[in-house]
Amino acid sequence: MAYDKFEVLTSTAVPLPIENVDTDQIIPARFLKATERKGFGDNLFRDWRYNNDGTPKESFVLNNAQYGGKILVGGKNFGSGSSREHAAWAVYDYGFRCVVSSFFADIFRNNCLNVGVLPVQVSPEFLEKIFRAIEKNPHTELKVDLPSQTITLSETGESESFDINEYKKGNLLNGFDDIDYLLNLKEDIKEFASSRPI
């Protein structure tokens, strides 16, 4: 399944300054029965977003109209816990294209990269600057530049670089998942195969 190409994203952000957010909090286990990557955004942070009767919890950030955008800013150790891909699907399906944190669980990071969400790991100090800026002004924009691997606070111009696997970077820039990448090489593979002895 191909995804939108990710090059430069400039967007406001949703702050979630909570550490150790695990995948069961991102998408509770009872919503894992579906096999298609659709509808998971409706249940992103379900138990934090809604009361038992289905009414929104006014105190939760996703229910606060002053915050929005395609970037989710989380606390340290975001995506810990089980290896469920559905957590990354829920983040993507909700509309986020980038998650920023000072540390990601490895499996969650890879699952995000596989579905078109860019995980940007920054220093704890820069993460705190982002949280303070958004708290001061909910309309604060972040600029995430994948080609240059930098994230910038648009208001102040403060910037930090981030790391990403080159293969995954190429896939995001082209809007490829792993299968799309191989299909893109189909002719090269055919040519190589035809040159080999039978």
ABEGO torsion letter per residue (X at the ends): XBBBBBBBBBBBBBBBBBBGBBAAAABBAAAAABABBBGAAAABGAAAABBAAGBBBAABAAABAABBEABBBBBBGBGBEBABAAAAAAAAAAGBABBBBABBBAAAAAAAAAAGBBBBBBBAAAAAAAAAAAAABAABBBBBBAAAGBBBBAAAGBBBBBBBBAAAAAAAAAGBBAAAAAAAAAAAAAAAAAABBX
